[in-house]
Amino acid sequence: MVKPTTVSNRIRALRFAHGEMTQAELGKQIGMTRQTVIAIEQGRYSPSLETAFRIAQVFGVPLDDVFQYNEGETP
Amino acid sequence: MGVREKNAWAMLVIAIAGVTVYLTLLAVNLDGGSPTDVSYQPLMLWTIGLGIAAGIVVHITLSIRAGLAGESQDADERDRQIERFGTNIGQAFLVIGGLAGLLMALAEWDWFWIANALYFGFVLSAILEGVAEVVAYRRGLPW
């Protein structure tokens, strides 16, 4: 049986570390709406792998610095 | 709230309003008689027509407002996934309505029941699709 999983992220912290980048600015750079960036930040939406890489690229960090896979935790 | 989510809300409200108006007018015209004696065709056609017109007007209005506010109107991957999710949910009722209409036609039921089975198939499909999309926008997709 597959355990419940969740993907957490540090996008909010990374935005603030990058000149207090707004959600709209990040959205523009990755080709997403501000609402989708909010949903990703809040863990309501898991982005595609391609989008996840784009987000990591914007912040200039490896993918697992942005997203963490927490096996067994419920959202 | 993004323009796509507003559109999903608007379509849901229009679908519910349309069927409410139709049922109310049908009940008023029933006047204690049999439903099959009611002249339902103009009521159904007008509510469908006005629903489509209202949908177009609301869509154009929301697009113009989003454009003036500088908001993006392009669907991103989340919008597309939510739209697909809503369509999948709604399609079940479209099939149920179609099958019900087919079976009623084969059993030679009155046209009133056949037309209404098909109509409610469309309406329930639209309502379920709208509910699924709105819930997905507010709470996330179920996967």
Backbone of each chain as ProteinMPNN parsed JSONL, in Angstrom:
{"seq_chain_A": "MVKPTTVSNRIRALRFAHGEMTQAELGKQIGMTRQTVIAIEQGRYSPSLETAFRIAQVFGVPLDDVFQYNEGETP", "coords_chain_A": {"N_chain_A": [[0.842, -1.205, 0.0], [0.538, 2.242, -0.87], [2.118, 4.842, 0.876], [0.774, 7.894, 2.308], [1.907, 10.885, 0.825], [3.748, 14.008, 0.668], [4.74, 17.064, -0.878], [6.851, 19.511, 0.082], [7.905, 22.982, 0.059], [10.372, 25.642, -0.385], [9.843, 28.069, -1.487], [8.807, 30.571, -0.738], [10.67, 31.524, 1.149], [12.933, 31.594, -0.491], [12.164, 33.481, -2.374], [12.153, 35.806, -0.828], [14.795, 35.908, -0.177], [15.842, 36.565, -2.557], [15.843, 39.391, -3.211], [13.3, 40.112, -2.292], [11.433, 39.121, -4.134], [8.389, 39.29, -5.928], [5.335, 37.323, -5.988], [4.072, 37.56, -8.403], [6.148, 38.382, -10.066], [7.802, 36.12, -10.016], [6.019, 34.301, -11.116], [5.783, 35.353, -13.713], [8.34, 34.89, -14.684], [8.453, 32.131, -14.807], [6.404, 31.483, -16.417], [3.807, 31.218, -15.383], [0.65, 31.899, -13.723], [0.054, 34.365, -11.117], [-1.653, 33.308, -9.239], [-1.228, 30.583, -9.491], [1.408, 30.372, -8.608], [0.995, 31.083, -5.932], [-0.622, 28.914, -5.159], [1.225, 26.824, -5.452], [3.179, 27.556, -3.581], [1.689, 27.356, -1.213], [1.291, 24.68, -1.109], [-0.903, 23.606, -2.343], [-0.867, 22.844, -4.895], [0.974, 20.674, -6.899], [3.623, 21.265, -8.932], [4.507, 20.583, -12.425], [7.346, 18.582, -13.392], [8.98, 19.988, -15.114], [8.25, 22.662, -14.619], [9.015, 22.812, -11.959], [11.79, 22.599, -12.215], [12.243, 24.954, -13.605], [11.591, 26.853, -11.676], [13.589, 26.37, -9.782], [15.752, 27.087, -11.327], [15.35, 29.83, -11.661], [15.98, 30.756, -9.107], [18.538, 29.912, -8.981], [19.418, 27.563, -7.747], [19.823, 24.061, -6.719], [17.301, 21.58, -7.53], [16.352, 20.168, -5.244], [16.755, 21.997, -3.262], [14.667, 23.603, -3.409], [12.283, 22.08, -3.5], [11.029, 19.583, -1.318], [10.671, 16.179, -0.659], [8.512, 14.643, 1.403], [8.1, 11.794, 2.669], [5.36, 9.903, 3.859], [4.203, 11.885, 5.386], [1.239, 13.752, 5.978], [-0.495, 16.222, 4.017]], "CA_chain_A": [[0.0, 0.0, 0.0], [1.348, 3.466, -0.965], [1.925, 5.751, 2.013], [0.479, 9.271, 1.899], [3.126, 11.699, 0.689], [3.529, 15.42, 0.369], [5.926, 17.792, -1.325], [6.904, 20.859, 0.655], [8.829, 23.823, -0.709], [10.95, 26.828, 0.264], [9.746, 29.153, -2.471], [8.595, 31.847, -0.051], [11.97, 31.943, 1.709], [13.83, 31.898, -1.608], [11.735, 34.767, -2.972], [12.608, 36.909, 0.031], [16.262, 35.939, -0.259], [16.184, 37.113, -3.875], [15.351, 40.77, -3.343], [11.855, 40.149, -2.028], [10.744, 38.92, -5.412], [6.947, 39.079, -5.723], [4.786, 36.102, -6.607], [3.769, 37.894, -9.8], [7.431, 38.376, -10.799], [8.21, 34.713, -10.18], [5.077, 33.712, -12.071], [6.13, 35.823, -15.05], [9.594, 34.252, -15.112], [8.268, 30.689, -15.066], [5.25, 31.323, -17.319], [2.615, 30.813, -14.611], [-0.075, 33.023, -13.141], [0.351, 34.615, -9.702], [-2.491, 32.387, -8.46], [-0.584, 29.264, -9.49], [2.565, 30.477, -7.706], [0.435, 31.042, -4.565], [-1.06, 27.534, -4.904], [2.435, 25.992, -5.278], [3.771, 27.941, -2.28], [0.848, 26.865, -0.117], [1.208, 23.226, -1.188], [-2.194, 23.173, -2.893], [-0.638, 22.363, -6.257], [2.319, 20.17, -7.183], [3.893, 21.611, -10.339], [5.166, 19.564, -13.253], [8.797, 18.525, -13.193], [9.568, 21.069, -15.908], [8.04, 23.917, -13.88], [9.842, 22.745, -10.753], [13.159, 22.926, -12.635], [12.277, 26.376, -13.966], [11.608, 27.615, -10.422], [14.934, 26.218, -9.216], [16.658, 27.847, -12.198], [15.174, 31.258, -11.346], [16.694, 31.051, -7.86], [19.923, 29.476, -9.13], [19.716, 26.522, -6.754], [19.375, 22.736, -7.168], [15.864, 21.312, -7.348], [15.982, 19.758, -3.876], [16.803, 23.153, -2.36], [13.349, 24.256, -3.515], [11.22, 21.11, -3.157], [11.41, 18.444, -0.485], [9.694, 15.085, -0.674], [8.385, 14.158, 2.782], [7.347, 10.538, 2.629], [4.621, 9.511, 5.065], [3.521, 13.008, 6.032], [0.016, 14.197, 5.312], [-0.392, 17.661, 3.748]], "C_chain_A": [[0.88, 1.259, 0.0], [1.042, 4.373, 0.22], [1.542, 7.14, 1.515], [1.755, 10.098, 1.859], [2.767, 13.16, 0.489], [4.854, 16.032, -0.063], [5.869, 19.182, -0.716], [7.905, 21.686, -0.152], [9.289, 25.04, 0.094], [10.835, 28.053, -0.64], [9.623, 30.516, -1.784], [9.921, 32.398, 0.49], [12.932, 32.352, 0.593], [13.455, 33.214, -2.298], [12.269, 35.932, -2.158], [14.132, 37.041, -0.004], [16.742, 36.523, -1.594], [15.508, 38.47, -4.075], [13.871, 40.915, -3.163], [11.059, 40.096, -3.331], [9.253, 38.66, -5.159], [6.502, 37.78, -6.396], [4.494, 36.342, -8.081], [5.042, 37.857, -10.643], [7.909, 36.949, -11.049], [7.328, 34.036, -11.223], [5.424, 34.078, -13.497], [7.368, 35.094, -15.576], [9.43, 32.771, -15.435], [7.039, 30.411, -15.953], [3.999, 30.817, -16.638], [1.901, 32.068, -14.106], [0.333, 33.182, -11.667], [-0.422, 33.634, -8.821], [-1.861, 30.991, -8.389], [0.649, 29.27, -8.592], [2.095, 30.392, -6.254], [0.052, 29.6, -4.211], [0.143, 26.607, -4.685], [3.044, 26.274, -3.901], [3.003, 27.344, -1.105], [0.681, 25.342, -0.132], [-0.127, 22.716, -1.695], [-2.039, 22.634, -4.311], [0.809, 21.9, -6.399], [2.623, 20.436, -8.644], [4.508, 20.451, -11.092], [6.667, 19.629, -12.991], [9.485, 19.692, -13.913], [9.435, 22.414, -15.174], [8.902, 23.947, -12.623], [11.292, 23.107, -11.092], [13.283, 24.412, -12.975], [12.353, 27.245, -12.707], [13.013, 27.561, -9.806], [15.942, 27.049, -10.007], [16.576, 29.352, -11.911], [15.986, 31.632, -10.11], [18.161, 30.603, -7.91], [20.345, 28.443, -8.106], [19.297, 25.154, -7.3], [17.902, 22.505, -6.812], [15.5, 20.976, -5.901], [16.246, 20.848, -2.829], [15.448, 23.875, -2.364], [12.251, 23.312, -3.012], [11.779, 19.971, -2.323], [10.269, 17.424, -0.496], [9.646, 14.471, 0.714], [7.499, 12.922, 2.822], [6.638, 10.283, 3.956], [3.906, 10.635, 5.771], [2.267, 13.362, 5.258], [0.108, 15.698, 5.107], [-1.029, 18.505, 4.843]], "O_chain_A": [[1.842, 1.348, 0.762], [-0.117, 4.643, 0.535], [1.939, 7.531, 0.417], [2.586, 10.013, 2.763], [1.625, 13.499, 0.18], [5.931, 15.584, 0.329], [4.935, 19.941, -0.975], [8.662, 21.141, -0.955], [8.687, 25.411, 1.102], [11.653, 28.969, -0.554], [10.255, 31.489, -2.196], [10.245, 33.572, 0.311], [13.658, 33.338, 0.721], [14.325, 33.961, -2.746], [12.77, 36.915, -2.705], [14.68, 38.136, 0.121], [17.899, 36.919, -1.732], [14.709, 38.656, -4.992], [13.243, 41.751, -3.812], [10.16, 40.898, -3.584], [8.903, 37.888, -4.266], [7.196, 37.225, -7.247], [4.648, 35.444, -8.908], [5.037, 37.375, -11.775], [8.36, 36.612, -12.144], [7.807, 33.305, -12.09], [5.373, 33.234, -14.392], [7.44, 34.73, -16.75], [10.18, 32.219, -16.24], [6.687, 29.258, -16.201], [3.215, 30.077, -17.233], [2.479, 33.155, -14.068], [0.881, 32.264, -11.057], [0.079, 33.183, -7.791], [-1.946, 30.309, -7.367], [0.912, 28.292, -7.892], [2.717, 29.713, -5.437], [0.354, 29.118, -3.119], [0.095, 25.713, -3.84], [3.379, 25.353, -3.156], [3.596, 26.885, -0.129], [0.007, 24.782, 0.733], [-0.462, 21.545, -1.512], [-2.966, 22.04, -4.862], [1.745, 22.627, -6.068], [1.951, 19.89, -9.519], [4.967, 19.473, -10.502], [7.179, 20.604, -12.441], [10.429, 20.294, -13.402], [10.383, 23.197, -15.117], [9.454, 24.988, -12.268], [11.943, 23.837, -10.345], [14.293, 25.047, -12.673], [13.078, 28.239, -12.669], [13.551, 28.579, -9.369], [16.862, 27.636, -9.439], [17.587, 30.055, -11.917], [16.607, 32.695, -10.066], [18.932, 30.883, -6.992], [21.488, 28.441, -7.648], [18.504, 25.083, -8.239], [17.347, 23.147, -5.92], [14.479, 21.433, -5.388], [15.988, 20.642, -1.643], [15.13, 24.643, -1.457], [11.404, 23.697, -2.207], [12.867, 19.462, -2.593], [9.092, 17.76, -0.363], [10.612, 13.853, 1.159], [6.284, 13.021, 2.992], [7.225, 10.425, 5.029], [3.089, 10.39, 6.659], [2.238, 13.281, 4.03], [0.717, 16.393, 5.92], [-1.023, 19.733, 4.759]]}, "seq_chain_B": "MGVREKNAWAMLVIAIAGVTVYLTLLAVNLDGGSPTDVSYQPLMLWTIGLGIAAGIVVHITLSIRAGLAGESQDADERDRQIERFGTNIGQAFLVIGGLAGLLMALAEWDWFWIANALYFGFVLSAILEGVAEVVAYRRGLPW", "coords_chain_B": {"N_chain_B": [[-8.07, 36.171, -6.972], [-7.89, 34.503, -10.006], [-8.549, 35.172, -13.549], [-9.457, 32.873, -14.82], [-10.471, 31.313, -12.76], [-12.523, 32.965, -11.894], [-14.128, 32.813, -14.144], [-14.882, 30.125, -13.999], [-16.446, 30.151, -11.682], [-18.468, 31.9, -12.576], [-19.639, 30.445, -14.703], [-20.689, 28.322, -13.297], [-22.579, 29.585, -11.623], [-24.271, 30.648, -13.586], [-25.227, 28.298, -14.792], [-26.653, 27.119, -12.663], [-28.504, 29.153, -12.142], [-29.869, 29.202, -14.593], [-31.153, 26.653, -14.767], [-32.738, 26.848, -12.52], [-34.454, 28.97, -13.152], [-35.726, 27.831, -15.384], [-37.043, 25.557, -14.228], [-38.704, 26.861, -12.42], [-40.366, 28.404, -14.118], [-41.523, 26.316, -15.499], [-42.943, 25.046, -13.447], [-44.753, 27.069, -12.806], [-46.216, 27.177, -15.156], [-47.341, 24.699, -15.13], [-49.606, 24.419, -13.508], [-51.193, 22.577, -12.045], [-51.734, 20.606, -13.903], [-50.743, 17.912, -16.198], [-47.24, 17.327, -16.675], [-46.504, 16.771, -19.287], [-48.273, 18.139, -20.819], [-47.548, 20.75, -20.794], [-46.281, 23.605, -22.504], [-43.297, 23.296, -23.009], [-41.152, 23.733, -24.686], [-40.508, 26.466, -25.67], [-39.734, 27.575, -23.194], [-37.521, 26.023, -22.449], [-35.784, 26.443, -24.635], [-35.42, 29.236, -24.529], [-34.241, 29.573, -21.953], [-31.896, 28.1, -22.294], [-30.725, 29.507, -24.423], [-30.475, 32.12, -23.322], [-28.77, 31.516, -21.235], [-26.442, 30.734, -22.603], [-25.874, 33.16, -23.895], [-25.485, 34.824, -21.651], [-23.221, 33.608, -20.575], [-21.331, 34.154, -22.583], [-21.26, 36.971, -22.502], [-20.391, 37.434, -19.84], [-17.895, 36.16, -19.932], [-16.538, 37.749, -21.841], [-16.618, 40.228, -20.504], [-15.141, 39.666, -18.14], [-12.686, 39.064, -19.3], [-11.999, 41.511, -20.483], [-11.821, 43.149, -18.196], [-9.727, 41.849, -16.866], [-7.721, 42.271, -18.704], [-7.48, 45.073, -18.631], [-6.555, 45.326, -16.05], [-4.088, 44.326, -16.319], [-3.655, 41.649, -15.984], [-2.65, 38.248, -16.641], [-4.191, 36.35, -19.174], [-3.81, 33.947, -20.206], [-3.993, 30.399, -20.102], [-2.329, 28.502, -17.674], [-0.314, 25.587, -16.751], [-1.611, 24.574, -14.484], [-4.22, 25.637, -14.681], [-5.023, 24.306, -17.014], [-4.957, 21.632, -16.185], [-6.921, 21.673, -14.195], [-9.142, 22.335, -15.719], [-9.331, 20.074, -17.355], [-9.82, 18.141, -15.412], [-12.332, 19.013, -14.447], [-13.862, 18.706, -16.795], [-13.736, 15.921, -17.133], [-15.18, 15.06, -14.877], [-17.7, 16.197, -15.371], [-18.431, 14.988, -17.76], [-19.439, 12.444, -17.232], [-22.088, 12.814, -16.464], [-23.131, 13.806, -18.774], [-23.095, 11.599, -20.413], [-24.811, 9.923, -18.955], [-27.214, 11.389, -19.161], [-27.569, 11.31, -21.959], [-27.815, 8.551, -22.395], [-30.106, 8.039, -20.871], [-31.989, 9.517, -22.317], [-31.893, 8.111, -24.735], [-32.822, 5.549, -23.957], [-35.4, 6.244, -23.122], [-36.46, 7.125, -25.541], [-36.392, 4.745, -26.99], [-38.229, 3.322, -25.539], [-40.403, 4.653, -26.23], [-41.323, 6.951, -24.822], [-42.992, 10.007, -23.82], [-42.167, 12.986, -25.663], [-41.537, 15.121, -24.029], [-40.307, 14.08, -21.703], [-38.037, 12.911, -22.801], [-36.677, 15.094, -23.955], [-36.249, 16.582, -21.628], [-34.688, 14.842, -20.106], [-32.334, 14.826, -21.601], [-31.732, 17.555, -21.441], [-31.345, 17.897, -18.653], [-29.171, 16.259, -18.352], [-27.179, 17.747, -19.678], [-27.26, 20.07, -18.068], [-26.666, 19.119, -15.429], [-24.158, 18.129, -15.964], [-22.782, 20.503, -16.569], [-23.029, 21.837, -14.103], [-21.773, 20.066, -12.282], [-19.24, 20.053, -13.416], [-18.529, 22.713, -13.052], [-18.572, 22.889, -10.216], [-16.562, 21.036, -9.591], [-14.336, 22.31, -10.742], [-14.215, 24.75, -9.34], [-13.827, 23.846, -6.701], [-11.385, 22.558, -7.077], [-9.784, 24.755, -7.719], [-9.924, 26.172, -5.286], [-9.161, 24.337, -3.254], [-7.298, 22.622, -4.308], [-6.09, 20.066, -6.582], [-7.215, 16.627, -6.585], [-4.978, 14.917, -6.499]], "CA_chain_B": [[-8.698, 35.172, -7.832], [-7.539, 34.705, -11.404], [-9.665, 35.301, -14.482], [-9.978, 31.533, -15.12], [-11.289, 30.887, -11.615], [-13.753, 33.774, -11.947], [-14.944, 32.229, -15.217], [-15.454, 28.859, -13.502], [-17.535, 30.552, -10.78], [-19.545, 32.488, -13.374], [-20.328, 29.383, -15.448], [-21.449, 27.544, -12.308], [-23.736, 30.391, -11.215], [-25.175, 30.736, -14.74], [-25.875, 26.981, -14.966], [-27.644, 26.945, -11.585], [-29.569, 30.144, -12.363], [-30.622, 28.785, -15.779], [-32.041, 25.52, -14.454], [-33.715, 27.33, -11.529], [-35.459, 29.745, -13.899], [-36.484, 26.882, -16.207], [-37.935, 24.767, -13.37], [-39.717, 27.764, -11.857], [-41.328, 28.707, -15.182], [-42.237, 25.067, -15.777], [-43.889, 24.843, -12.339], [-45.811, 28.08, -12.935], [-47.055, 26.797, -16.303], [-47.926, 23.382, -14.875], [-50.953, 24.778, -13.053], [-51.949, 21.399, -11.619], [-51.922, 19.635, -14.994], [-49.659, 16.962, -16.455], [-46.054, 18.003, -17.243], [-46.415, 16.553, -20.733], [-49.175, 19.088, -21.501], [-46.964, 22.098, -20.737], [-45.499, 24.007, -23.67], [-41.969, 23.461, -22.395], [-40.106, 24.01, -25.678], [-39.968, 27.846, -25.626], [-39.065, 27.811, -21.904], [-36.208, 25.373, -22.495], [-34.926, 27.108, -25.623], [-35.064, 30.573, -24.033], [-33.282, 29.497, -20.839], [-30.6, 27.659, -22.847], [-30.203, 30.631, -25.216], [-30.051, 33.204, -22.433], [-27.605, 31.006, -20.494], [-25.275, 30.828, -23.501], [-25.59, 34.594, -24.078], [-24.925, 35.334, -20.392], [-21.864, 33.051, -20.487], [-20.456, 34.898, -23.512], [-21.118, 38.345, -21.985], [-19.547, 37.391, -18.633], [-16.533, 35.811, -20.36], [-15.939, 38.937, -22.477], [-16.446, 41.251, -19.455], [-14.022, 39.273, -17.271], [-11.451, 39.179, -20.084], [-11.682, 42.944, -20.626], [-11.382, 43.631, -16.88], [-8.396, 41.283, -16.593], [-6.803, 42.961, -19.61], [-7.262, 46.428, -18.103], [-5.78, 45.218, -14.801], [-2.766, 43.8, -16.665], [-3.55, 40.231, -15.584], [-2.497, 37.292, -17.727], [-5.413, 35.587, -19.448], [-3.414, 32.639, -20.75], [-4.093, 29.278, -19.156], [-1.058, 27.826, -17.411], [-0.496, 24.132, -16.618], [-2.604, 24.288, -13.434], [-5.537, 25.917, -15.276], [-5.355, 23.245, -17.969], [-5.248, 20.404, -15.42], [-8.214, 21.856, -13.525], [-10.165, 22.282, -16.774], [-9.445, 18.665, -17.741], [-10.445, 17.472, -14.268], [-13.746, 19.396, -14.471], [-14.495, 18.079, -17.964], [-13.88, 14.484, -16.844], [-16.27, 14.885, -13.906], [-18.961, 16.575, -16.017], [-18.759, 14.097, -18.88], [-20.209, 11.293, -16.751], [-23.506, 13.159, -16.479], [-23.502, 13.962, -20.178], [-23.34, 10.229, -20.891], [-26.027, 9.447, -18.265], [-28.341, 12.099, -19.796], [-27.718, 10.779, -23.318], [-28.328, 7.176, -22.287], [-31.485, 8.115, -20.382], [-32.779, 9.974, -23.464], [-31.943, 7.004, -25.693], [-33.71, 4.506, -23.425], [-36.765, 6.777, -23.139], [-36.897, 7.136, -26.941], [-36.64, 3.346, -27.363], [-39.457, 2.903, -24.858], [-41.456, 5.532, -26.79], [-41.86, 7.884, -23.823], [-43.374, 11.319, -24.359], [-40.994, 13.806, -26.003], [-41.231, 15.987, -22.887], [-39.353, 13.397, -20.814], [-36.773, 12.711, -23.531], [-36.005, 16.409, -24.039], [-35.811, 16.997, -20.295], [-33.568, 13.979, -19.676], [-31.135, 15.339, -22.275], [-31.458, 18.882, -20.873], [-30.764, 17.765, -17.314], [-27.826, 15.695, -18.545], [-26.306, 18.89, -19.969], [-27.217, 20.984, -16.92], [-25.913, 18.498, -14.333], [-22.775, 18.07, -16.418], [-22.217, 21.852, -16.403], [-22.949, 22.162, -12.668], [-20.716, 19.24, -11.68], [-17.966, 20.531, -13.957], [-18.254, 23.978, -12.36], [-18.25, 22.604, -8.807], [-15.243, 20.379, -9.558], [-13.294, 23.303, -11.047], [-14.132, 25.717, -8.231], [-13.202, 23.147, -5.552], [-9.969, 22.343, -7.426], [-9.096, 26.049, -7.583], [-9.846, 26.591, -3.873], [-8.516, 23.364, -2.355], [-6.271, 21.843, -4.999], [-6.522, 18.86, -7.297], [-7.203, 15.491, -5.648], [-3.828, 14.027, -6.639]], "C_chain_B": [[-8.397, 35.497, -9.296], [-8.756, 34.714, -12.309], [-10.286, 33.931, -14.804], [-10.884, 31.029, -13.997], [-12.608, 31.667, -11.587], [-14.703, 33.225, -13.006], [-15.625, 30.948, -14.759], [-16.629, 29.162, -12.567], [-18.741, 31.052, -11.578], [-20.342, 31.413, -14.11], [-21.196, 28.539, -14.514], [-22.725, 28.293, -11.912], [-24.765, 30.466, -12.346], [-25.931, 29.417, -14.938], [-26.965, 26.779, -13.909], [-28.821, 27.904, -11.787], [-30.467, 29.704, -13.518], [-31.62, 27.68, -15.455], [-33.096, 25.933, -13.425], [-34.839, 28.095, -12.224], [-36.349, 28.797, -14.708], [-37.494, 26.106, -15.364], [-39.054, 25.616, -12.771], [-40.805, 28.063, -12.898], [-42.174, 27.476, -15.529], [-43.312, 24.823, -14.708], [-45.056, 25.821, -12.43], [-46.791, 27.681, -14.046], [-47.781, 25.466, -16.112], [-49.384, 23.524, -14.444], [-51.808, 23.541, -12.717], [-52.146, 20.338, -12.681], [-50.754, 18.673, -15.121], [-48.464, 17.693, -17.061], [-45.982, 17.88, -18.762], [-47.336, 17.484, -21.527], [-48.609, 20.504, -21.549], [-46.184, 22.376, -22.014], [-44.083, 24.35, -23.186], [-40.913, 23.93, -23.391], [-39.591, 25.453, -25.645], [-39.223, 28.143, -24.325], [-37.644, 27.26, -21.941], [-35.27, 26.12, -23.442], [-34.487, 28.494, -25.147], [-34.045, 30.508, -22.899], [-31.904, 29.023, -21.328], [-29.935, 28.83, -23.586], [-29.676, 31.755, -24.335], [-28.827, 32.789, -21.604], [-26.339, 31.121, -21.326], [-24.868, 32.29, -23.676], [-24.941, 35.179, -22.82], [-23.485, 34.857, -20.222], [-20.886, 33.827, -21.355], [-20.185, 36.298, -22.962], [-20.181, 38.369, -20.773], [-18.092, 37.098, -19.001], [-15.829, 37.03, -20.955], [-15.645, 40.005, -21.419], [-15.24, 40.926, -18.569], [-12.687, 39.41, -18.006], [-11.026, 40.635, -20.222], [-11.137, 43.494, -19.301], [-9.979, 43.13, -16.537], [-7.344, 41.978, -17.454], [-6.461, 44.35, -19.106], [-6.405, 46.402, -16.837], [-4.383, 44.648, -15.052], [-2.559, 42.352, -16.247], [-3.391, 39.34, -16.809], [-3.799, 36.513, -17.912], [-5.1, 34.217, -20.026], [-3.55, 31.573, -19.67], [-2.703, 28.705, -18.931], [-1.341, 26.345, -17.141], [-1.542, 23.775, -15.563], [-4.03, 24.532, -13.963], [-5.967, 24.778, -16.194], [-5.703, 21.941, -17.248], [-6.61, 20.497, -14.751], [-9.348, 21.754, -14.544], [-10.416, 20.829, -17.189], [-10.167, 17.862, -16.653], [-11.96, 17.748, -14.262], [-14.489, 18.72, -15.613], [-14.729, 16.594, -17.715], [-15.041, 14.217, -15.896], [-17.618, 15.121, -14.592], [-19.404, 15.593, -17.078], [-19.619, 12.904, -18.46], [-21.709, 11.586, -16.848], [-24.028, 13.39, -17.899], [-23.882, 12.601, -20.754], [-24.631, 9.695, -20.256], [-27.272, 10.077, -18.901], [-28.622, 11.546, -21.175], [-28.316, 9.383, -23.301], [-29.786, 7.164, -21.84], [-32.42, 8.516, -21.517], [-32.966, 8.863, -24.479], [-32.932, 5.926, -25.235], [-35.168, 4.965, -23.444], [-37.326, 6.788, -24.561], [-37.24, 5.716, -27.397], [-37.941, 2.835, -26.747], [-40.664, 3.757, -25.27], [-42.14, 6.378, -25.714], [-42.239, 9.192, -24.518], [-42.11, 12.152, -24.604], [-40.576, 14.717, -24.857], [-40.143, 15.356, -22.017], [-37.999, 13.205, -21.492], [-35.974, 14.023, -23.576], [-35.46, 16.827, -22.675], [-34.678, 16.125, -19.745], [-32.271, 14.481, -20.296], [-30.729, 16.69, -21.681], [-30.785, 18.763, -19.508], [-29.388, 17.081, -17.341], [-26.818, 16.808, -18.78], [-26.127, 19.768, -18.729], [-26.387, 20.389, -15.769], [-24.432, 18.384, -14.686], [-22.096, 19.42, -16.185], [-22.034, 22.197, -14.921], [-21.822, 21.37, -11.999], [-19.332, 19.683, -12.135], [-17.552, 21.813, -13.229], [-17.838, 23.755, -10.916], [-16.844, 22.001, -8.702], [-14.127, 21.398, -9.787], [-13.102, 24.279, -9.898], [-13.439, 25.079, -7.021], [-11.716, 22.931, -5.829], [-9.177, 23.644, -7.305], [-8.893, 26.435, -6.123], [-9.006, 25.644, -3.03], [-7.412, 22.546, -2.997], [-6.854, 20.626, -5.665], [-6.392, 17.65, -6.369], [-6.041, 14.509, -5.851], [-2.55, 14.79, -6.327]], "O_chain_B": [[-8.62, 36.615, -9.759], [-9.851, 34.321, -11.906], [-11.491, 33.834, -15.034], [-11.918, 30.407, -14.242], [-13.667, 31.11, -11.296], [-15.916, 33.175, -12.805], [-16.789, 30.703, -15.078], [-17.674, 28.518, -12.644], [-19.882, 30.682, -11.3], [-21.572, 31.458, -14.14], [-22.285, 28.1, -14.882], [-23.809, 27.712, -11.87], [-25.969, 30.363, -12.111], [-27.13, 29.42, -15.219], [-28.065, 26.324, -14.223], [-29.98, 27.523, -11.627], [-31.69, 29.819, -13.432], [-32.791, 27.762, -15.825], [-34.22, 25.43, -13.451], [-36.017, 27.898, -11.928], [-37.571, 28.941, -14.717], [-38.664, 26.004, -15.734], [-40.191, 25.165, -12.631], [-41.998, 27.987, -12.606], [-43.368, 27.58, -15.813], [-44.441, 24.444, -15.022], [-46.202, 25.458, -12.168], [-48.007, 27.82, -13.909], [-48.72, 25.15, -16.843], [-50.271, 22.837, -14.952], [-52.987, 23.476, -13.063], [-52.676, 19.267, -12.387], [-49.881, 18.625, -14.255], [-48.65, 18.592, -17.881], [-45.466, 18.767, -19.441], [-47.207, 17.608, -22.745], [-49.131, 21.36, -22.264], [-45.509, 21.493, -22.544], [-43.73, 25.513, -22.986], [-39.883, 24.47, -22.986], [-38.379, 25.667, -25.598], [-38.221, 28.858, -24.323], [-36.692, 27.923, -21.527], [-34.118, 26.395, -23.106], [-33.334, 28.885, -25.333], [-33.094, 31.289, -22.874], [-30.874, 29.487, -20.839], [-28.75, 29.107, -23.401], [-28.585, 32.279, -24.56], [-27.96, 33.612, -21.31], [-25.294, 31.547, -20.832], [-23.685, 32.628, -23.616], [-23.972, 35.933, -22.906], [-22.627, 35.617, -19.775], [-19.767, 34.126, -20.938], [-19.045, 36.761, -22.95], [-19.291, 39.215, -20.684], [-17.171, 37.706, -18.455], [-14.678, 37.316, -20.625], [-14.575, 40.615, -21.422], [-14.42, 41.798, -18.282], [-11.685, 39.819, -17.419], [-9.845, 40.96, -20.096], [-10.133, 44.206, -19.277], [-9.154, 43.867, -15.997], [-6.228, 42.241, -17.004], [-5.303, 44.766, -19.142], [-5.631, 47.324, -16.578], [-3.589, 44.501, -14.122], [-1.425, 41.88, -16.164], [-3.925, 39.635, -17.879], [-4.424, 36.077, -16.945], [-6.001, 33.425, -20.303], [-3.266, 31.807, -18.495], [-1.975, 28.447, -19.89], [-2.479, 25.897, -17.285], [-2.274, 22.797, -15.716], [-4.932, 23.731, -13.721], [-7.116, 24.338, -16.164], [-6.626, 21.232, -17.647], [-7.368, 19.527, -14.734], [-10.388, 21.158, -14.265], [-11.561, 20.408, -17.352], [-11.014, 17.018, -16.945], [-12.763, 16.83, -14.094], [-15.601, 18.224, -15.435], [-15.791, 16.066, -18.044], [-15.798, 13.265, -16.085], [-18.558, 14.345, -14.417], [-20.6, 15.382, -17.281], [-20.432, 12.414, -19.244], [-22.496, 10.733, -17.257], [-25.21, 13.195, -18.181], [-24.863, 12.472, -21.486], [-25.452, 9.085, -20.94], [-28.262, 9.39, -19.15], [-29.78, 11.331, -21.535], [-29.209, 9.067, -24.087], [-30.599, 6.392, -22.349], [-33.499, 7.946, -21.674], [-34.056, 8.685, -25.022], [-33.763, 5.455, -26.011], [-36.066, 4.179, -23.745], [-38.504, 6.502, -24.774], [-38.232, 5.498, -28.091], [-38.657, 2.031, -27.345], [-41.769, 3.611, -24.746], [-43.364, 6.507, -25.692], [-41.849, 9.44, -25.659], [-41.126, 12.05, -23.871], [-39.399, 15.05, -24.725], [-39.177, 16.02, -21.642], [-36.951, 13.319, -20.856], [-34.779, 14.059, -23.282], [-34.354, 17.358, -22.574], [-33.816, 16.607, -19.01], [-31.24, 14.559, -19.628], [-29.548, 16.947, -21.446], [-29.789, 19.433, -19.234], [-28.555, 17.302, -16.462], [-25.745, 16.828, -18.176], [-25.013, 20.16, -18.381], [-25.522, 21.06, -15.207], [-23.563, 18.525, -13.825], [-20.979, 19.481, -15.671], [-21.02, 22.774, -14.531], [-21.02, 21.926, -11.248], [-18.378, 19.69, -11.356], [-16.395, 21.981, -12.843], [-16.873, 24.354, -10.441], [-16.045, 22.393, -7.852], [-13.097, 21.359, -9.114], [-11.974, 24.6, -9.523], [-12.575, 25.694, -6.396], [-10.884, 23.096, -4.938], [-8.036, 23.64, -6.844], [-7.842, 26.955, -5.75], [-8.226, 26.087, -2.187], [-6.669, 21.85, -2.304], [-7.968, 20.202, -5.356], [-5.554, 17.648, -5.467], [-6.13, 13.366, -5.403], [-1.46, 14.22, -6.386]]}, "name": "protein", "num_of_chains": 2, "seq": "MVKPTTVSNRIRALRFAHGEMTQAELGKQIGMTRQTVIAIEQGRYSPSLETAFRIAQVFGVPLDDVFQYNEGETPMGVREKNAWAMLVIAIAGVTVYLTLLAVNLDGGSPTDVSYQPLMLWTIGLGIAAGIVVHITLSIRAGLAGESQDADERDRQIERFGTNIGQAFLVIGGLAGLLMALAEWDWFWIANALYFGFVLSAILEGVAEVVAYRRGLPW"}
